[in-house]
Structures are given as C-alpha cells and as structure tokens.
Amino acid sequence: MALGLRLPGFDRHPRGLAQLFSTELWERFSYYGMRALLVLYLTAPAIEGGLGFSTESAGRVYGNYTMAVYLLAIPGGFLADAVLGARRAVIWGGLMIMCGHFSLAVPTLASFYAGLVLIALGSGLFKPSISALVGALYSRDDERRDAGFSIFYMGINIGAFLAPLVTGFLAQSAWFKAWLSARGFDPAMSWHWGFAAAGIGMFVAMVSFGWRAKGIAVLAETTPQRSSRAGMQAAAICLGSAVLLVVLVISDLPGFTWLRAIFILAPAAGIAWFARSPDVDLRRVAAVLVFFVAAMVFWAVFEQAGVSVALFADQLTHNEIFGVAFPSSWYQALNPLFVIFLAPVMAALWLRLGARQPSAGVKFAIGLGFLAASFLLMVPAARLAAAGKVSPLWLVGLFLLQTVGELCVSPVGLSTMTRLAPVGWSGLMLGVWFLAGSWGSKLAGILGSRFSADDHGALVSFFLEQAVMLAVATIVMAALVPWLRRLIDERGESRAV
C-alpha cells in the first residue's frame, strides 16, 4: 500500500489518490499512535518509565500540544499556498513530524518537549497541504471529487484504528515488557518503543509520498502563488498565530487564567458585530461564528478521549476480554472503527432523507446531544467504579455515542464553513474551523485535568457537570436555528442552516 500498489476502488480516480491516501493513513497512524500514549506516559510514575506528572499538569501539556497542532495549520496552510507549495510543505512537514516522533523515543525530558514542538510545527505544514493536494487532483466540477475525499477520509480512520493497537501493545502490554526484559532491555522503557513505532509510521508515510510524488499531476495547481506582499502576509499571520498561542499557554499560569475568557468573549463579540451588519455576507460570518462556538464546545469534551477517558480506561476499567488482558490504550481504536462502519450509514441516511434531512444547525444540536449522552452514560460507570473496576462495555458505549455525534458535527461543519463563506473568504473560514478544533482541544486539556480516580464523588460530578453543559449547549443550538436561518435568508439558503 505504501509504495503505490493498485488498491480496490482507486481505478476510477486520478492516479495520485492512492499515494495521498497511503501517505495520510500512515501520518494519522503516527499522530494517533502517539496521542494514545501521551497522557498515560505523562502520568505514569518514574519507576514505570513515565514522567510522573500530576493529572493537572498532564492535562495542560495535552491541551497545549493538541491546540498547537490545529492552530499552526492556519499559518502552515498560508505558507504552503504563498511560499512553499503544497508538495514541498508535505515533505518538510512530514520530515519534521518524523523527527519529532523519534525524538520522543529518546528517554529524556528535553527530547520529549522537543518532539512535541517538532510534531506540532510539522503538522501545521502537513495537515492542510495534504488535503489541498487531494483537492487539486480534481477539477471543481469533477463528479468524483466527493467520492475521492470520502476515500481519503477512510484512510485517516484506518490509520487511527491501527495506531493504538500497535503503539499500545509496544508501550503497555505485559508480553512485550517480558520480551524486552528477556533480551536485556529495561521494560520500563517500553513507552519509547511505542513512540518509535509512531516515528516509523511517519517514515512509511514519507516513503509513500516520495515514491511517486513527482508523478502526481497537480504540480501546476499547487505551485505557490508568490507576490510582492506574500512575505509580509506570511510574517503577519505567523506572528499573530504565535502571539495567540503564547497567550493561551500563559493562561495556564496562576493569575492569568482570566485570559481563558477569550474562548467565549472573542467569538461572542464577533457574532454581535457581524449579526448587526446590513451586508448579508457579513451576517453569514456571524452564523459561521455560532457554529464555531458549538464546535469548540463539542471538541472540548470529545477530545478528552486522550485525557480523562484514557485515564478512566487505564485506572478504573477491567481491561480483559474472555480472560485475556489488553492495553488500556486500545480503547482509542474504537472511535475510528465506529467511524469506518457508521460513516456510510449516516451518508446513506442523509441521502435517503434528501430535502427532508435536518439542517446543519439541527445536526449540530443532535451531535452535541449524543456527546452529552456519552458523558451521562459515564455517571453510573463512575459510581460503580467505587466498588471496583468496571466493564469495558461502558467505554464501548461511550465511544459509540461520541462517534454518532462526531458524524453529525465534523463533516457537516466543514461543509457548512465553505458554503457560508463570503466570496474570497473560503480559506479564512476553513482557518476558523481549524481554530475551533484548536481551542476545543485546549479546553479538553483544561477540563480533563480535573479528573480524579481516587475521589469517586468528584468523578461522578466530573462527568455529570460536562453532560449538563453539553445538554445546555444542545438546547441553545436548537433554539438558535430559526435565528441562524434569518441571518442568511436573503441568499435563499436558510434550509441549509
């Protein structure tokens, strides 16, 4: 697969799709393989090879790292468009990601932080550019375009499914630790074998891309559109992104937590400003910002799969099936597995409903509702954990509900951003979508840092409070749907919102 072999379903698409599919599959393998281990490694005691961080500190590191991955996609995408070109951005970004994962494989604190920085910077270049290359394979009116992106999205989820199984086995399984010990290696260093496996996945991604990169017939379309102002614009965007990143990292420090108000005040001010405009295009931006807030709240809870949910799986769940133990990080494979099975079902449902399908706003409300149900499900699980470790089925139910919610928000949100964007603002609106994921990931770290496996009363409250928060968000989003329709009814697209 990695070297451009002929794959089923690709014969009707441009030749380059197979290479890009394989590249993205292995890049996502590297990202999700590392993410599945990150908080577990941070909180594991030093005697077990971890860094011994508190849950609060681990949540901050996780939140800042995942925030940076998405936030840096904004300047990274601009640099690809204006300076490097998408192909070179994928190459340079991929090499940085690969070096970052191999840096994590070195058991020192300095190499750990250097690895996170390299992966975040590389992802900023890689993430938007690989998608741009897929889009450049097709003309705007090519009927194969949506199907091509669907195949590409499947590659993402295959990589995300395989990653925790491989890296989790290397990092956590008793069998592999015993294998290391029998050969004279320190079994406590198994974490770094998992990180190295993520690096190997990224190496395979780069081999896959480089194998026939020059043969991908999109080079003309992805050549950077340099202008005399490109350098200044790139510098301004990079500086603005850096300042925002630093401000949000500083918000973790005592006395500066008030800076977190930016998460609500900035989009609220934008909604109020644009909603009052007589220009229908600007009112559509107000609608975009409503979806931004809803998406941010959604990702703030969904992305706790790598924080509070990962810790619950590791510390409070009976991780055995038919008497056979398995690594707690394997639960991270459930979400992409459910996506692979449910995405075609959801797509078929929307097609069957046709014009009767819910609007984007209603779909967002449904997605938030399913996410609320997933955390509400964990309330009785948290109560049962007071008497001992609980069944894995609780987490299976959580990930099933969350996946249904994701399929109502993620693809719908991306489509809605591009549809509501004023002419010439499509790139900016996609940047807004990335920013929603970035800020949501930061909030996931903040919320997840409150997780405590020792205080079961607090644990029940932890899940219940977030379920209630999401239930309120669901009601608010549903109530705003008529107003969202009025914001853009002059363009005759109220049904879509």
Secondary structure, 3 states (H helix, E strand, C coil): CCCCCCCCCCCCCCCHHHHHHHHHHHHHHHHHHHHHHHHHHHHCCHHHCCCCCCHHHHHHHHHHHHHHHHHCHHHHHHHHHHHHCHHHHHHHHHHHHHHHHHHHCCCCHHHHHHHHHHHHHHHHHHHHHHHHHHHHCCCCCCCCHHHHHHHHHHHHHHHHHHHHHHHHHHHHCHHHHHHHHHCCCCHHHHHHHHHHHHHHHHHHHHHHHHHCHHHCCCCCCCCCCCCCCHHHHHHHHHHHHHHHHHHHHHCCCCCCHHHHHHHHHHHHHHHHHHHCCCCHHHHHHHHHHHHHHHHHHHHHHHHHHHCHHHHHHHHHECCEECCEECCHHHHHHHHHHHHHHHHHHHHHHHHHHHHHCCCHHHHHHHHHHHHHHHHHHHHHHHHHHHHCCECCHHHHHHHHHHHHHHHHHHHHHHHHHHHHCCCCCHHHHHHHHHHHHHHHHHHHHHHHCCCCCCCHHHHHHHHHHHHHHHHHHHHHHHHHHHHHHHHCHHHCCHHHC
